[in-house]
Amino acid sequence: MIAEYAIGGVYVAAAPVEACMALIVTLLLHRLLVAGRVYRWVWHPMLFDTALFILAWAVLAAALPALLPGTAA
């Protein structure tokens, strides 16, 4: 069964919710890495950002269902 979140009494699919949260986390991490000058060591920054987004999404997809009470799997 597809995981869902109850937001205001309306069930929303988990993928768009987790993707939006992962995008916000990725943007914050990107800002931190730019400020820390980490990108000068990265060969392909866009590929690195894409991998960072995928990792953030995977972590959120694994952690959120256990943390949020309004989820249905």
N, CA, C and O atoms as a Tripos MOL2 file, in Angstrom:
@<TRIPOS>MOLECULE
protein
  292   291    73     0     0
PROTEIN
NO_CHARGES

@<TRIPOS>ATOM
      1 N           0.8330   -1.1730    0.0000 N.3       1 MET1
      2 CA          0.0000    0.0000    0.0000 C.3       1 MET1
      3 C           0.8850    1.2470    0.0000 C.2       1 MET1
      4 O           1.9830    1.2390    0.5570 O.2       1 MET1
      5 N           0.4070    2.2930   -0.6160 N.am      2 ILE2
      6 CA          1.1600    3.5380   -0.7210 C.3       2 ILE2
      7 C           1.0060    4.3250    0.5800 C.2       2 ILE2
      8 O          -0.0960    4.4520    1.1140 O.2       2 ILE2
      9 N           2.1180    4.8460    1.0770 N.am      3 ALA3
     10 CA          2.0920    5.6290    2.3190 C.3       3 ALA3
     11 C           1.4020    6.9690    2.0800 C.2       3 ALA3
     12 O           1.5130    7.5590    1.0050 O.2       3 ALA3
     13 N           0.6940    7.4340    3.0960 N.am      4 GLU4
     14 CA         -0.0270    8.7030    3.0190 C.3       4 GLU4
     15 C           0.1530    9.4690    4.3120 C.2       4 GLU4
     16 O           0.4240    8.8880    5.3630 O.2       4 GLU4
     17 N          -0.0020   10.7890    4.2210 N.am      5 TYR5
     18 CA          0.0150   11.6500    5.3980 C.3       5 TYR5
     19 C          -1.3400   12.3340    5.5060 C.2       5 TYR5
     20 O          -1.9060   12.7650    4.5020 O.2       5 TYR5
     21 N          -1.8580   12.4340    6.7240 N.am      6 ALA6
     22 CA         -3.1110   13.1500    6.9680 C.3       6 ALA6
     23 C          -2.7570   14.5880    7.3290 C.2       6 ALA6
     24 O          -2.2430   14.8600    8.4130 O.2       6 ALA6
     25 N          -3.0360   15.4930    6.4160 N.am      7 ILE7
     26 CA         -2.7550   16.9120    6.6350 C.3       7 ILE7
     27 C          -4.0910   17.6350    6.6580 C.2       7 ILE7
     28 O          -4.7470   17.7860    5.6280 O.2       7 ILE7
     29 N          -4.4830   18.0780    7.8370 N.am      8 GLY8
     30 CA         -5.7600   18.7660    7.9720 C.3       8 GLY8
     31 C          -6.9510   17.8840    7.6510 C.2       8 GLY8
     32 O          -7.9720   18.3710    7.1650 O.2       8 GLY8
     33 N          -6.8330   16.6050    7.9150 N.am      9 GLY9
     34 CA         -7.9270   15.6850    7.6430 C.3       9 GLY9
     35 C          -7.9750   15.1780    6.2160 C.2       9 GLY9
     36 O          -8.8590   14.3930    5.8720 O.2       9 GLY9
     37 N          -7.0500   15.6070    5.3820 N.am     10 VAL10
     38 CA         -6.9940   15.1770    3.9850 C.3      10 VAL10
     39 C          -5.7640   14.3030    3.8030 C.2      10 VAL10
     40 O          -4.6650   14.6830    4.2060 O.2      10 VAL10
     41 N          -5.9410   13.1470    3.2070 N.am     11 TYR11
     42 CA         -4.8210   12.2570    2.9630 C.3      11 TYR11
     43 C          -4.0630   12.7010    1.7190 C.2      11 TYR11
     44 O          -4.6430   12.8970    0.6510 O.2      11 TYR11
     45 N          -2.7570   12.8550    1.8820 N.am     12 VAL12
     46 CA         -1.8810   13.2910    0.8020 C.3      12 VAL12
     47 C          -0.8220   12.2110    0.6090 C.2      12 VAL12
     48 O          -0.3040   11.6620    1.5820 O.2      12 VAL12
     49 N          -0.5050   11.9100   -0.6390 N.am     13 ALA13
     50 CA          0.5310   10.9140   -0.9200 C.3      13 ALA13
     51 C           1.8550   11.3430   -0.2990 C.2      13 ALA13
     52 O           2.1510   12.5350   -0.2180 O.2      13 ALA13
     53 N           2.6360   10.3870    0.1300 N.am     14 ALA14
     54 CA          3.8700   10.6790    0.8500 C.3      14 ALA14
     55 C           4.9640   11.2450   -0.0590 C.2      14 ALA14
     56 O           5.7500   12.0820    0.3850 O.2      14 ALA14
     57 N           5.0290   10.8140   -1.2980 N.am     15 ALA15
     58 CA          6.1280   11.2240   -2.1770 C.3      15 ALA15
     59 C           6.2180   12.7450   -2.3760 C.2      15 ALA15
     60 O           7.3070   13.2950   -2.2150 O.2      15 ALA15
     61 N           5.1350   13.4470   -2.7170 N.am     16 PRO16
     62 CA          5.2660   14.8930   -2.8850 C.3      16 PRO16
     63 C           5.6060   15.6270   -1.5880 C.2      16 PRO16
     64 O           6.3560   16.6030   -1.6020 O.2      16 PRO16
     65 N           5.0590   15.1610   -0.4770 N.am     17 VAL17
     66 CA          5.3410   15.7940    0.8150 C.3      17 VAL17
     67 C           6.8130   15.6150    1.1660 C.2      17 VAL17
     68 O           7.4830   16.5720    1.5550 O.2      17 VAL17
     69 N           7.3140   14.3990    1.0300 N.am     18 GLU18
     70 CA          8.7100   14.1320    1.3500 C.3      18 GLU18
     71 C           9.6540   14.8060    0.3700 C.2      18 GLU18
     72 O          10.7370   15.2390    0.7630 O.2      18 GLU18
     73 N           9.2700   14.9050   -0.8980 N.am     19 ALA19
     74 CA         10.1170   15.5630   -1.8880 C.3      19 ALA19
     75 C          10.2470   17.0580   -1.5910 C.2      19 ALA19
     76 O          11.3340   17.6230   -1.7140 O.2      19 ALA19
     77 N           9.1580   17.6910   -1.2050 N.am     20 CYS20
     78 CA          9.2190   19.1180   -0.8590 C.3      20 CYS20
     79 C          10.0730   19.3500    0.3760 C.2      20 CYS20
     80 O          10.8460   20.3060    0.4310 O.2      20 CYS20
     81 N           9.9360   18.4870    1.3560 N.am     21 MET21
     82 CA         10.7640   18.6090    2.5520 C.3      21 MET21
     83 C          12.2330   18.3580    2.2250 C.2      21 MET21
     84 O          13.1110   19.0400    2.7530 O.2      21 MET21
     85 N          12.5060   17.3860    1.3600 N.am     22 ALA22
     86 CA         13.8840   17.1000    0.9620 C.3      22 ALA22
     87 C          14.4830   18.2660    0.1840 C.2      22 ALA22
     88 O          15.6740   18.5510    0.3130 O.2      22 ALA22
     89 N          13.6690   18.9410   -0.6190 N.am     23 LEU23
     90 CA         14.1530   20.1020   -1.3640 C.3      23 LEU23
     91 C          14.5680   21.2150   -0.4110 C.2      23 LEU23
     92 O          15.6050   21.8490   -0.6080 O.2      23 LEU23
     93 N          13.7680   21.4530    0.6130 N.am     24 ILE24
     94 CA         14.1010   22.4850    1.5930 C.3      24 ILE24
     95 C          15.3880   22.1210    2.3370 C.2      24 ILE24
     96 O          16.2570   22.9710    2.5300 O.2      24 ILE24
     97 N          15.5070   20.8710    2.7480 N.am     25 VAL25
     98 CA         16.7220   20.4140    3.4380 C.3      25 VAL25
     99 C          17.9330   20.5480    2.5220 C.2      25 VAL25
    100 O          19.0020   20.9730    2.9580 O.2      25 VAL25
    101 N          17.7650   20.1850    1.2540 N.am     26 THR26
    102 CA         18.8680   20.2730    0.2970 C.3      26 THR26
    103 C          19.2980   21.7110    0.0680 C.2      26 THR26
    104 O          20.4930   21.9930   -0.0180 O.2      26 THR26
    105 N          18.3470   22.6180   -0.0310 N.am     27 LEU27
    106 CA         18.6980   24.0290   -0.2190 C.3      27 LEU27
    107 C          19.4570   24.5770    0.9840 C.2      27 LEU27
    108 O          20.4050   25.3450    0.8200 O.2      27 LEU27
    109 N          19.0500   24.1910    2.1870 N.am     28 LEU28
    110 CA         19.7660   24.6300    3.3890 C.3      28 LEU28
    111 C          21.1780   24.0400    3.4320 C.2      28 LEU28
    112 O          22.1340   24.7410    3.7620 O.2      28 LEU28
    113 N          21.3060   22.7600    3.1010 N.am     29 LEU29
    114 CA         22.6250   22.1370    3.0580 C.3      29 LEU29
    115 C          23.5080   22.7650    1.9800 C.2      29 LEU29
    116 O          24.7090   22.9460    2.1790 O.2      29 LEU29
    117 N          22.9060   23.0920    0.8430 N.am     30 HIS30
    118 CA         23.6490   23.7420   -0.2390 C.3      30 HIS30
    119 C          24.2170   25.0740    0.2280 C.2      30 HIS30
    120 O          25.3770   25.3890   -0.0400 O.2      30 HIS30
    121 N          23.3970   25.8580    0.9270 N.am     31 ARG31
    122 CA         23.8640   27.1510    1.4450 C.3      31 ARG31
    123 C          25.0170   26.9730    2.4340 C.2      31 ARG31
    124 O          25.9920   27.7240    2.4050 O.2      31 ARG31
    125 N          24.8960   25.9750    3.3050 N.am     32 LEU32
    126 CA         25.9690   25.7000    4.2660 C.3      32 LEU32
    127 C          27.2620   25.2720    3.5630 C.2      32 LEU32
    128 O          28.3520   25.7030    3.9390 O.2      32 LEU32
    129 N          27.1310   24.4370    2.5580 N.am     33 LEU33
    130 CA         28.3130   23.9640    1.8430 C.3      33 LEU33
    131 C          28.9670   25.0680    1.0210 C.2      33 LEU33
    132 O          30.1900   25.0960    0.8800 O.2      33 LEU33
    133 N          28.1590   25.9750    0.4790 N.am     34 VAL34
    134 CA         28.7160   27.1150   -0.2510 C.3      34 VAL34
    135 C          29.4460   28.0430    0.7220 C.2      34 VAL34
    136 O          30.5400   28.5230    0.4240 O.2      34 VAL34
    137 N          28.8430   28.2900    1.8730 N.am     35 ALA35
    138 CA         29.4770   29.1570    2.8680 C.3      35 ALA35
    139 C          30.7620   28.5290    3.4070 C.2      35 ALA35
    140 O          31.7140   29.2420    3.7240 O.2      35 ALA35
    141 N          30.7930   27.2150    3.5100 N.am     36 GLY36
    142 CA         31.9820   26.5100    3.9740 C.3      36 GLY36
    143 C          33.0000   26.2540    2.8750 C.2      36 GLY36
    144 O          34.0330   25.6310    3.1210 O.2      36 GLY36
    145 N          32.7270   26.7210    1.6810 N.am     37 ARG37
    146 CA         33.6130   26.5930    0.5200 C.3      37 ARG37
    147 C          33.9510   25.1320    0.2010 C.2      37 ARG37
    148 O          35.0690   24.8140   -0.2060 O.2      37 ARG37
    149 N          32.9770   24.2650    0.3920 N.am     38 VAL38
    150 CA         33.1670   22.8430    0.0920 C.3      38 VAL38
    151 C          33.1060   22.6000   -1.4190 C.2      38 VAL38
    152 O          33.7150   21.6520   -1.9170 O.2      38 VAL38
    153 N          32.3840   23.4410   -2.1430 N.am     39 TYR39
    154 CA         32.1780   23.2110   -3.5720 C.3      39 TYR39
    155 C          33.4460   23.3960   -4.4010 C.2      39 TYR39
    156 O          33.4780   22.9890   -5.5620 O.2      39 TYR39
    157 N          34.4650   23.9850   -3.8480 N.am     40 ARG40
    158 CA         35.7000   24.0840   -4.6230 C.3      40 ARG40
    159 C          36.4030   22.7270   -4.7060 C.2      40 ARG40
    160 O          37.2910   22.5420   -5.5390 O.2      40 ARG40
    161 N          36.0120   21.7700   -3.8430 N.am     41 TRP41
    162 CA         36.5640   20.4230   -3.8760 C.3      41 TRP41
    163 C          35.6720   19.4610   -4.6690 C.2      41 TRP41
    164 O          36.0420   18.3080   -4.8850 O.2      41 TRP41
    165 N          34.5190   19.9260   -5.0920 N.am     42 VAL42
    166 CA         33.5590   19.0790   -5.8070 C.3      42 VAL42
    167 C          33.7890   19.2280   -7.3070 C.2      42 VAL42
    168 O          33.8730   20.3400   -7.8300 O.2      42 VAL42
    169 N          33.8900   18.0760   -7.9960 N.am     43 TRP43
    170 CA         34.1690   18.1130   -9.4260 C.3      43 TRP43
    171 C          32.9720   18.6150  -10.2330 C.2      43 TRP43
    172 O          33.1370   19.4110  -11.1570 O.2      43 TRP43
    173 N          31.7690   18.1540   -9.8880 N.am     44 HIS44
    174 CA         30.5690   18.5050  -10.6510 C.3      44 HIS44
    175 C          29.4850   18.9330   -9.6700 C.2      44 HIS44
    176 O          28.7520   18.0860   -9.1600 O.2      44 HIS44
    177 N          29.3670   20.2330   -9.3940 N.am     45 PRO45
    178 CA         28.4410   20.7040   -8.3600 C.3      45 PRO45
    179 C          26.9750   20.3150   -8.5940 C.2      45 PRO45
    180 O          26.2720   19.9990   -7.6340 O.2      45 PRO45
    181 N          26.5050   20.3300   -9.8300 N.am     46 MET46
    182 CA         25.1070   19.9950  -10.0910 C.3      46 MET46
    183 C          24.8340   18.5140   -9.7950 C.2      46 MET46
    184 O          23.7890   18.1690   -9.2450 O.2      46 MET46
    185 N          25.7630   17.6620  -10.1580 N.am     47 LEU47
    186 CA         25.6300   16.2440   -9.8550 C.3      47 LEU47
    187 C          25.6700   16.0120   -8.3400 C.2      47 LEU47
    188 O          24.9340   15.1770   -7.8150 O.2      47 LEU47
    189 N          26.5230   16.7470   -7.6550 N.am     48 PHE48
    190 CA         26.6150   16.6650   -6.2030 C.3      48 PHE48
    191 C          25.3020   17.1050   -5.5520 C.2      48 PHE48
    192 O          24.8300   16.4640   -4.6130 O.2      48 PHE48
    193 N          24.7080   18.2030   -6.0490 N.am     49 ASP49
    194 CA         23.4270   18.6740   -5.5190 C.3      49 ASP49
    195 C          22.3140   17.6600   -5.7600 C.2      49 ASP49
    196 O          21.4580   17.4650   -4.8970 O.2      49 ASP49
    197 N          22.3180   17.0160   -6.9160 N.am     50 THR50
    198 CA         21.3080   16.0070   -7.2100 C.3      50 THR50
    199 C          21.4420   14.8160   -6.2640 C.2      50 THR50
    200 O          20.4450   14.3100   -5.7490 O.2      50 THR50
    201 N          22.6650   14.3750   -6.0420 N.am     51 ALA51
    202 CA         22.8960   13.2690   -5.1140 C.3      51 ALA51
    203 C          22.5080   13.6690   -3.6920 C.2      51 ALA51
    204 O          21.9710   12.8520   -2.9440 O.2      51 ALA51
    205 N          22.7740   14.9070   -3.3200 N.am     52 LEU52
    206 CA         22.3970   15.3940   -1.9960 C.3      52 LEU52
    207 C          20.8780   15.3840   -1.8220 C.2      52 LEU52
    208 O          20.3750   15.0260   -0.7570 O.2      52 LEU52
    209 N          20.1500   15.7790   -2.8690 N.am     53 PHE53
    210 CA         18.6870   15.7610   -2.8320 C.3      53 PHE53
    211 C          18.1610   14.3330   -2.6830 C.2      53 PHE53
    212 O          17.2560   14.0830   -1.8870 O.2      53 PHE53
    213 N          18.7230   13.4070   -3.4420 N.am     54 ILE54
    214 CA         18.2700   12.0130   -3.3790 C.3      54 ILE54
    215 C          18.5370   11.4180   -2.0050 C.2      54 ILE54
    216 O          17.7020   10.6940   -1.4640 O.2      54 ILE54
    217 N          19.7010   11.7240   -1.4410 N.am     55 LEU55
    218 CA         20.0150   11.2330   -0.1020 C.3      55 LEU55
    219 C          19.0860   11.8360    0.9490 C.2      55 LEU55
    220 O          18.6320   11.1340    1.8530 O.2      55 LEU55
    221 N          18.8020   13.1290    0.8350 N.am     56 ALA56
    222 CA         17.8900   13.7740    1.7900 C.3      56 ALA56
    223 C          16.4930   13.1600    1.6770 C.2      56 ALA56
    224 O          15.8350   12.9290    2.6920 O.2      56 ALA56
    225 N          16.0400   12.8980    0.4580 N.am     57 TRP57
    226 CA         14.7140   12.3030    0.2520 C.3      57 TRP57
    227 C          14.6590   10.8890    0.8390 C.2      57 TRP57
    228 O          13.6660   10.5120    1.4620 O.2      57 TRP57
    229 N          15.7180   10.1120    0.6390 N.am     58 ALA58
    230 CA         15.7590    8.7520    1.1660 C.3      58 ALA58
    231 C          15.7410    8.7440    2.6930 C.2      58 ALA58
    232 O          15.0540    7.9270    3.3050 O.2      58 ALA58
    233 N          16.4910    9.6490    3.2990 N.am     59 VAL59
    234 CA         16.5110    9.7270    4.7640 C.3      59 VAL59
    235 C          15.1450   10.1380    5.2940 C.2      59 VAL59
    236 O          14.6570    9.5660    6.2690 O.2      59 VAL59
    237 N          14.5250   11.1270    4.6560 N.am     60 LEU60
    238 CA         13.1900   11.5600    5.0860 C.3      60 LEU60
    239 C          12.1540   10.4610    4.8790 C.2      60 LEU60
    240 O          11.2850   10.2640    5.7290 O.2      60 LEU60
    241 N          12.2340    9.7520    3.7770 N.am     61 ALA61
    242 CA         11.2720    8.6770    3.5110 C.3      61 ALA61
    243 C          11.4110    7.5530    4.5220 C.2      61 ALA61
    244 O          10.4280    6.8910    4.8540 O.2      61 ALA61
    245 N          12.6180    7.3320    5.0110 N.am     62 ALA62
    246 CA         12.8250    6.2830    5.9960 C.3      62 ALA62
    247 C          12.4570    6.7350    7.4080 C.2      62 ALA62
    248 O          11.9910    5.9320    8.2170 O.2      62 ALA62
    249 N          12.6650    8.0130    7.7050 N.am     63 ALA63
    250 CA         12.4910    8.4890    9.0840 C.3      63 ALA63
    251 C          11.1030    9.0480    9.3840 C.2      63 ALA63
    252 O          10.6120    8.8860   10.5010 O.2      63 ALA63
    253 N          10.4660    9.6930    8.4280 N.am     64 LEU64
    254 CA          9.1950   10.3680    8.7130 C.3      64 LEU64
    255 C           8.0410    9.4580    9.1170 C.2      64 LEU64
    256 O           7.3120    9.8130   10.0430 O.2      64 LEU64
    257 N           7.8340    8.3320    8.4950 N.am     65 PRO65
    258 CA          6.6940    7.4990    8.9240 C.3      65 PRO65
    259 C           6.7650    7.0820   10.3890 C.2      65 PRO65
    260 O           5.7290    6.9240   11.0350 O.2      65 PRO65
    261 N           7.9580    6.9040   10.9140 N.am     66 ALA66
    262 CA          8.0900    6.5240   12.3140 C.3      66 ALA66
    263 C           7.9110    7.7300   13.2480 C.2      66 ALA66
    264 O           7.5380    7.5650   14.4100 O.2      66 ALA66
    265 N           8.1730    8.9280   12.7460 N.am     67 LEU67
    266 CA          8.1280   10.1240   13.5960 C.3      67 LEU67
    267 C           6.7730   10.8210   13.6000 C.2      67 LEU67
    268 O           6.3830   11.4090   14.6090 O.2      67 LEU67
    269 N           6.0580   10.7620   12.4890 N.am     68 LEU68
    270 CA          4.7770   11.4600   12.4010 C.3      68 LEU68
    271 C           3.6100   10.5350   12.7290 C.2      68 LEU68
    272 O           3.5220    9.4330   12.1880 O.2      68 LEU68
    273 N           2.7210   10.9720   13.6060 N.am     69 PRO69
    274 CA          1.6060   10.1030   14.0030 C.3      69 PRO69
    275 C           0.5180    9.9810   12.9380 C.2      69 PRO69
    276 O          -0.2320    9.0050   12.9530 O.2      69 PRO69
    277 N           0.4080   10.9280   12.0240 N.am     70 GLY70
    278 CA         -0.6960   10.9210   11.0570 C.3      70 GLY70
    279 C          -0.3870   10.1970    9.7740 C.2      70 GLY70
    280 O          -0.9240   10.5530    8.7250 O.2      70 GLY70
    281 N           0.4620    9.1930    9.8220 N.am     71 THR71
    282 CA          0.8110    8.4830    8.5820 C.3      71 THR71
    283 C           0.0960    7.1340    8.5350 C.2      71 THR71
    284 O          -0.1910    6.5060    9.5540 O.2      71 THR71
    285 N          -0.1720    6.7300    7.3080 N.am     72 ALA72
    286 CA         -0.7460    5.4120    7.0780 C.3      72 ALA72
    287 C           0.0890    4.7260    6.0270 C.2      72 ALA72
    288 O           0.3500    5.3050    4.9730 O.2      72 ALA72
    289 N           0.5070    3.5250    6.2830 N.am     73 ALA73
    290 CA          1.3700    2.8200    5.3150 C.3      73 ALA73
    291 C           0.5660    1.8160    4.5110 C.2      73 ALA73
    292 O           1.1180    1.1300    3.6510 O.2      73 ALA73
@<TRIPOS>BOND
     1     1     2 1
     2     2     3 1
     3     3     4 2
     4     3     5 am
     5     5     6 1
     6     6     7 1
     7     7     8 2
     8     7     9 am
     9     9    10 1
    10    10    11 1
    11    11    12 2
    12    11    13 am
    13    13    14 1
    14    14    15 1
    15    15    16 2
    16    15    17 am
    17    17    18 1
    18    18    19 1
    19    19    20 2
    20    19    21 am
    21    21    22 1
    22    22    23 1
    23    23    24 2
    24    23    25 am
    25    25    26 1
    26    26    27 1
    27    27    28 2
    28    27    29 am
    29    29    30 1
    30    30    31 1
    31    31    32 2
    32    31    33 am
    33    33    34 1
    34    34    35 1
    35    35    36 2
    36    35    37 am
    37    37    38 1
    38    38    39 1
    39    39    40 2
    40    39    41 am
    41    41    42 1
    42    42    43 1
    43    43    44 2
    44    43    45 am
    45    45    46 1
    46    46    47 1
    47    47    48 2
    48    47    49 am
    49    49    50 1
    50    50    51 1
    51    51    52 2
    52    51    53 am
    53    53    54 1
    54    54    55 1
    55    55    56 2
    56    55    57 am
    57    57    58 1
    58    58    59 1
    59    59    60 2
    60    59    61 am
    61    61    62 1
    62    62    63 1
    63    63    64 2
    64    63    65 am
    65    65    66 1
    66    66    67 1
    67    67    68 2
    68    67    69 am
    69    69    70 1
    70    70    71 1
    71    71    72 2
    72    71    73 am
    73    73    74 1
    74    74    75 1
    75    75    76 2
    76    75    77 am
    77    77    78 1
    78    78    79 1
    79    79    80 2
    80    79    81 am
    81    81    82 1
    82    82    83 1
    83    83    84 2
    84    83    85 am
    85    85    86 1
    86    86    87 1
    87    87    88 2
    88    87    89 am
    89    89    90 1
    90    90    91 1
    91    91    92 2
    92    91    93 am
    93    93    94 1
    94    94    95 1
    95    95    96 2
    96    95    97 am
    97    97    98 1
    98    98    99 1
    99    99   100 2
   100    99   101 am
   101   101   102 1
   102   102   103 1
   103   103   104 2
   104   103   105 am
   105   105   106 1
   106   106   107 1
   107   107   108 2
   108   107   109 am
   109   109   110 1
   110   110   111 1
   111   111   112 2
   112   111   113 am
   113   113   114 1
   114   114   115 1
   115   115   116 2
   116   115   117 am
   117   117   118 1
   118   118   119 1
   119   119   120 2
   120   119   121 am
   121   121   122 1
   122   122   123 1
   123   123   124 2
   124   123   125 am
   125   125   126 1
   126   126   127 1
   127   127   128 2
   128   127   129 am
   129   129   130 1
   130   130   131 1
   131   131   132 2
   132   131   133 am
   133   133   134 1
   134   134   135 1
   135   135   136 2
   136   135   137 am
   137   137   138 1
   138   138   139 1
   139   139   140 2
   140   139   141 am
   141   141   142 1
   142   142   143 1
   143   143   144 2
   144   143   145 am
   145   145   146 1
   146   146   147 1
   147   147   148 2
   148   147   149 am
   149   149   150 1
   150   150   151 1
   151   151   152 2
   152   151   153 am
   153   153   154 1
   154   154   155 1
   155   155   156 2
   156   155   157 am
   157   157   158 1
   158   158   159 1
   159   159   160 2
   160   159   161 am
   161   161   162 1
   162   162   163 1
   163   163   164 2
   164   163   165 am
   165   165   166 1
   166   166   167 1
   167   167   168 2
   168   167   169 am
   169   169   170 1
   170   170   171 1
   171   171   172 2
   172   171   173 am
   173   173   174 1
   174   174   175 1
   175   175   176 2
   176   175   177 am
   177   177   178 1
   178   178   179 1
   179   179   180 2
   180   179   181 am
   181   181   182 1
   182   182   183 1
   183   183   184 2
   184   183   185 am
   185   185   186 1
   186   186   187 1
   187   187   188 2
   188   187   189 am
   189   189   190 1
   190   190   191 1
   191   191   192 2
   192   191   193 am
   193   193   194 1
   194   194   195 1
   195   195   196 2
   196   195   197 am
   197   197   198 1
   198   198   199 1
   199   199   200 2
   200   199   201 am
   201   201   202 1
   202   202   203 1
   203   203   204 2
   204   203   205 am
   205   205   206 1
   206   206   207 1
   207   207   208 2
   208   207   209 am
   209   209   210 1
   210   210   211 1
   211   211   212 2
   212   211   213 am
   213   213   214 1
   214   214   215 1
   215   215   216 2
   216   215   217 am
   217   217   218 1
   218   218   219 1
   219   219   220 2
   220   219   221 am
   221   221   222 1
   222   222   223 1
   223   223   224 2
   224   223   225 am
   225   225   226 1
   226   226   227 1
   227   227   228 2
   228   227   229 am
   229   229   230 1
   230   230   231 1
   231   231   232 2
   232   231   233 am
   233   233   234 1
   234   234   235 1
   235   235   236 2
   236   235   237 am
   237   237   238 1
   238   238   239 1
   239   239   240 2
   240   239   241 am
   241   241   242 1
   242   242   243 1
   243   243   244 2
   244   243   245 am
   245   245   246 1
   246   246   247 1
   247   247   248 2
   248   247   249 am
   249   249   250 1
   250   250   251 1
   251   251   252 2
   252   251   253 am
   253   253   254 1
   254   254   255 1
   255   255   256 2
   256   255   257 am
   257   257   258 1
   258   258   259 1
   259   259   260 2
   260   259   261 am
   261   261   262 1
   262   262   263 1
   263   263   264 2
   264   263   265 am
   265   265   266 1
   266   266   267 1
   267   267   268 2
   268   267   269 am
   269   269   270 1
   270   270   271 1
   271   271   272 2
   272   271   273 am
   273   273   274 1
   274   274   275 1
   275   275   276 2
   276   275   277 am
   277   277   278 1
   278   278   279 1
   279   279   280 2
   280   279   281 am
   281   281   282 1
   282   282   283 1
   283   283   284 2
   284   283   285 am
   285   285   286 1
   286   286   287 1
   287   287   288 2
   288   287   289 am
   289   289   290 1
   290   290   291 1
   291   291   292 2
@<TRIPOS>SUBSTRUCTURE
     1 MET1         2 RESIDUE 1 A MET
     2 ILE2         6 RESIDUE 1 A ILE
     3 ALA3        10 RESIDUE 1 A ALA
     4 GLU4        14 RESIDUE 1 A GLU
     5 TYR5        18 RESIDUE 1 A TYR
     6 ALA6        22 RESIDUE 1 A ALA
     7 ILE7        26 RESIDUE 1 A ILE
     8 GLY8        30 RESIDUE 1 A GLY
     9 GLY9        34 RESIDUE 1 A GLY
    10 VAL10       38 RESIDUE 1 A VAL
    11 TYR11       42 RESIDUE 1 A TYR
    12 VAL12       46 RESIDUE 1 A VAL
    13 ALA13       50 RESIDUE 1 A ALA
    14 ALA14       54 RESIDUE 1 A ALA
    15 ALA15       58 RESIDUE 1 A ALA
    16 PRO16       62 RESIDUE 1 A PRO
    17 VAL17       66 RESIDUE 1 A VAL
    18 GLU18       70 RESIDUE 1 A GLU
    19 ALA19       74 RESIDUE 1 A ALA
    20 CYS20       78 RESIDUE 1 A CYS
    21 MET21       82 RESIDUE 1 A MET
    22 ALA22       86 RESIDUE 1 A ALA
    23 LEU23       90 RESIDUE 1 A LEU
    24 ILE24       94 RESIDUE 1 A ILE
    25 VAL25       98 RESIDUE 1 A VAL
    26 THR26      102 RESIDUE 1 A THR
    27 LEU27      106 RESIDUE 1 A LEU
    28 LEU28      110 RESIDUE 1 A LEU
    29 LEU29      114 RESIDUE 1 A LEU
    30 HIS30      118 RESIDUE 1 A HIS
    31 ARG31      122 RESIDUE 1 A ARG
    32 LEU32      126 RESIDUE 1 A LEU
    33 LEU33      130 RESIDUE 1 A LEU
    34 VAL34      134 RESIDUE 1 A VAL
    35 ALA35      138 RESIDUE 1 A ALA
    36 GLY36      142 RESIDUE 1 A GLY
    37 ARG37      146 RESIDUE 1 A ARG
    38 VAL38      150 RESIDUE 1 A VAL
    39 TYR39      154 RESIDUE 1 A TYR
    40 ARG40      158 RESIDUE 1 A ARG
    41 TRP41      162 RESIDUE 1 A TRP
    42 VAL42      166 RESIDUE 1 A VAL
    43 TRP43      170 RESIDUE 1 A TRP
    44 HIS44      174 RESIDUE 1 A HIS
    45 PRO45      178 RESIDUE 1 A PRO
    46 MET46      182 RESIDUE 1 A MET
    47 LEU47      186 RESIDUE 1 A LEU
    48 PHE48      190 RESIDUE 1 A PHE
    49 ASP49      194 RESIDUE 1 A ASP
    50 THR50      198 RESIDUE 1 A THR
    51 ALA51      202 RESIDUE 1 A ALA
    52 LEU52      206 RESIDUE 1 A LEU
    53 PHE53      210 RESIDUE 1 A PHE
    54 ILE54      214 RESIDUE 1 A ILE
    55 LEU55      218 RESIDUE 1 A LEU
    56 ALA56      222 RESIDUE 1 A ALA
    57 TRP57      226 RESIDUE 1 A TRP
    58 ALA58      230 RESIDUE 1 A ALA
    59 VAL59      234 RESIDUE 1 A VAL
    60 LEU60      238 RESIDUE 1 A LEU
    61 ALA61      242 RESIDUE 1 A ALA
    62 ALA62      246 RESIDUE 1 A ALA
    63 ALA63      250 RESIDUE 1 A ALA
    64 LEU64      254 RESIDUE 1 A LEU
    65 PRO65      258 RESIDUE 1 A PRO
    66 ALA66      262 RESIDUE 1 A ALA
    67 LEU67      266 RESIDUE 1 A LEU
    68 LEU68      270 RESIDUE 1 A LEU
    69 PRO69      274 RESIDUE 1 A PRO
    70 GLY70      278 RESIDUE 1 A GLY
    71 THR71      282 RESIDUE 1 A THR
    72 ALA72      286 RESIDUE 1 A ALA
    73 ALA73      290 RESIDUE 1 A ALA
